[in-house]
Amino acid sequence: MDILERYHACNSCMNRRVSLLTADGKRHEGVIVGVDEQNVYLDTSGTPGYQAETLSTKRKKARTSGFGYGYGYDNGYGYGNGFGFGGGGILTLALFSLLAIALI
C-alpha cells in the first residue's frame, strides 16, 4: 500500500474509531481527527488506559497504564497540541509507517 492509498484509507475513516498497526509492531486505538500528506492524527483520549500495544505485550496479555502526553500538529483544522492524562491526547503517526487500519 503506498502513501496515497493510506491517505485515502485514513480519510475514509475520519471521525471514526480505528485500530492502526504500525511498522514497528505497535497497535494504536482512537478516533482519526485529521490527515494530511504525511501524517494521521489520532485522538486517544477516549481510550481508557491507552498504551500503544506491541505484538509482544499482546501475546503476554500485559497491560499497564501510565502518564503521558500526545502532541499534535495544529494547522487550523481544530486539532493539535492536545495532551491528556494516561497517554491520551492527539497522537501523530506518519502515514508511511502504517501497515493496517481497521474500524472498531
C-alpha positions as CSV (number, residue, x, y, z in Angstrom):
1,M,0.0,0.0,0.0
2,D,1.5,3.3,-1.0
3,I,1.2,6.7,0.8
4,L,-1.8,7.8,-1.4
5,E,-3.7,4.7,-0.6
6,R,-3.0,5.1,3.1
7,Y,-4.1,8.7,2.9
8,H,-7.4,7.8,1.3
9,A,-8.0,4.9,3.7
10,C,-7.5,7.3,6.7
11,N,-9.7,9.9,5.2
12,S,-12.5,7.4,4.7
13,C,-12.3,6.6,8.4
14,M,-12.3,10.2,9.5
15,N,-14.1,10.8,12.9
16,R,-14.4,7.0,13.4
17,R,-12.8,4.7,16.0
18,V,-10.0,2.7,14.5
19,S,-7.1,0.4,15.3
20,L,-3.9,1.2,13.5
21,L,-0.9,-1.1,13.2
22,T,2.5,0.5,12.5
23,A,5.7,-0.9,11.0
24,D,7.3,-1.1,14.5
25,G,4.6,-3.6,15.6
26,K,2.6,-1.2,17.8
27,R,-1.2,-1.0,17.7
28,H,-2.9,2.3,18.4
29,E,-6.6,2.8,19.0
30,G,-8.5,6.0,18.8
31,V,-10.5,8.3,16.6
32,I,-9.0,9.8,13.5
33,V,-9.3,13.5,13.8
34,G,-7.1,14.6,10.9
35,V,-5.0,13.5,7.9
36,D,-2.5,15.4,5.8
37,E,0.0,14.4,3.2
38,Q,2.4,13.0,5.7
39,N,0.6,12.2,9.0
40,V,-2.6,10.9,10.5
41,Y,-3.8,12.4,13.8
42,L,-5.4,10.0,16.3
43,D,-7.3,11.2,19.3
44,T,-6.6,8.6,22.0
45,S,-8.3,10.5,24.9
46,G,-11.4,8.3,24.6
47,T,-9.3,5.1,25.1
48,P,-9.2,4.4,28.8
49,G,-5.7,3.4,30.0
50,Y,-4.3,3.9,26.5
51,Q,-1.0,2.4,25.8
52,A,0.5,1.6,22.4
53,E,0.3,-2.2,22.4
54,T,3.2,-4.1,20.8
55,L,2.8,-7.6,19.4
56,S,4.9,-9.0,22.3
57,T,2.7,-7.3,25.0
58,K,-0.4,-8.6,23.3
59,R,0.8,-12.1,23.5
60,K,1.7,-11.8,27.1
61,K,-1.6,-10.1,27.8
62,A,0.2,-7.4,29.8
63,R,-1.4,-4.0,30.1
64,T,-0.2,-1.1,32.0
65,S,-1.3,2.4,32.2
66,G,0.9,5.4,32.7
67,F,1.1,9.2,32.5
68,G,2.0,10.6,29.1
69,Y,1.5,13.3,26.5
70,G,0.3,13.1,22.9
71,Y,1.3,16.1,20.9
72,G,-0.4,17.0,17.7
73,Y,0.1,19.3,14.8
74,D,-2.0,22.5,14.6
75,N,-2.8,23.6,11.1
76,G,-6.0,25.4,11.7
77,Y,-8.4,22.4,11.5
78,G,-9.1,22.3,15.2
79,Y,-6.8,19.5,16.2
80,G,-3.3,19.6,17.7
81,N,-1.2,20.5,20.7
82,G,-3.6,18.4,22.8
83,F,-2.4,16.4,25.8
84,G,-4.1,14.3,28.3
85,F,-3.6,12.0,31.3
86,G,-2.9,8.3,30.8
87,G,-1.3,8.9,27.5
88,G,-4.5,10.2,25.9
89,G,-4.5,13.1,23.6
90,I,-3.7,13.6,19.9
91,L,-1.1,11.2,18.6
92,T,0.7,12.0,15.4
93,L,1.6,8.9,13.3
94,A,3.5,9.0,9.9
95,L,1.4,7.7,7.0
96,F,4.4,5.8,5.7
97,S,4.7,3.8,8.9
98,L,1.1,2.4,8.8
99,L,0.7,-1.2,7.9
100,A,-3.0,-1.7,8.5
101,I,-6.1,0.2,9.6
102,A,-9.3,-1.4,10.9
103,L,-12.6,0.1,12.1
104,I,-13.5,-0.9,15.7
